[in-house]
């Protein structure tokens, strides 16, 4: 689970998202390649903070 004050999965800040690629690289290095991430974003953005958890839950897709 990844949490951030801003929105880094899309939009103009996407280029600054280093957490998920780094986490995937580290886990891949130790042999874990089947990784699913869940993001809770926008915790400090007015209007998004109130719905951040609901959006994260809605974004979970189980196979």
N, C-alpha and C positions, 0 to 999 in steps of 0.2 A: 504494500500500500504506500503510495506517495502522497504527500500533503504539501501544499504550497500556498503562499499568500496571494500570488498572482496566478494567471492562466498561462502555462507554458506549453500546453499540448497543441495549441493552435494560435493563429494570429501572429502579430509582430514579435512576440517574445519567444516563439518556437525555436528560433536559432540559438537561444540561450539555455535551452533545456539540456543539461548535461547529466542530470541525476539518473534518468531511466537508461540512457545508453551506457553510462558507467556501471550501474547496477547489473545490467545484462552482461557486460564484459566480465566483471568480477565473478558473477555466478557461473558464466560459461567457462571461465578459467579453471574453476574447481569442478567442472563437469555437469553443472545444472543448466540445461538448455531449454527445457520446457517451462518457461516463466510467464506468468500472467500478472500484469500490473493493474492496480485499481488506483485511480487518481481522485483526490479530493482537492479541488483547486478553487481559487478565488476567495480564499478565506479573509482577505483584507480588502476586497473590492466591494464598494457599496452596491447593493442590489444583488450581488452574487452570494454574499456570505450566508444569507438566510436560507438559500436553496442548495448550498454546496454539497451537503451530505445526500440530499435527495437526488441530485444529478449524478453523484458518484454511484449510488445504488442502482439507478436506472441504467447506468452504463455497463453494468456487469452482465455479461452474456456467458451462460454455462453451456458447454457442449454435451 
